[in-house]
């Protein structure tokens, strides 16, 4: 009888290289599903209502991506999501990745909500497309990867396809299959972000990222809590540096920099000037 392959080392190695942000999102999705499983009232508040935001429940703009109807759906959607964002978190760090996740979640869900409310007012027979799950954000990060190097080709063993073909195909296929506008909005946000902000809408300084990391307390000291591989405010557009993870698997880490809304840069320059004055006084 042939011996079955041992997948435990592979799974252990894969889990080792997962960032803290991806683990936190999986934990939140599982906890939210577990709570809603035992409480129909919470389930109605998170999912069953017709409108995404009803009776002033604006917090649903943050919880919509974390909600799933089953644990199997959580595993499938999160696994696809982490395959996309794992190199991104390794580049920008776990603190900024978590901040970016919830900021883009709020932005994407807000646009989806406002457009659907407008369509409902225009056509009383229009059915509001309820948004839930992490698929919209996964498509946004995937489109962002395509826009980072649009002329590169994705190898599918038998053939290869340029990224700009995939960029134009995948969102519209998902929209036609699901009839959910959120996939089109994800494409719009990615295009807007790359064409006007060089791939990053908000750029935090190193000092701001360090302050943001203090929110997580002692958790920021564990191995899976990724640190930024470079400053997010460096004036470079895009570069790819191969890094080998999971044995022979190579992942390209994207380096961003340029025209984003910079937060914390003036504060760091002020601290450097004060430090320089102190050094001068000491001399």
Buried (B, 14 or more C-beta within 10 A) or exposed (E): EEEEEEEEEEEEEBEEBBBBBBBBBBEBBBEBBEEBEEEEEEBEBBBEBEBBBEEEBBEBBEBBBBBBEEEEBBBEBBEBBBEBBBBBBBBBBBBBBBBBBBEBBBBBBBBBBEBBBEBBEEEEEEEBBBBBBBBBBBBBBBBBBBBBBEEBEEEEEEEEEBBBEBBEEBBEEBBEEEEBBBBBBBBBBBBEBBEEBBBBBBBBBBBBBBBBBEEBEEEBEEEBBBEBBBBBBEEEEBBBEEBEBEEEEEBBBBBBBBBBEBBBBEEBEEEEEEEEEEEEEEE
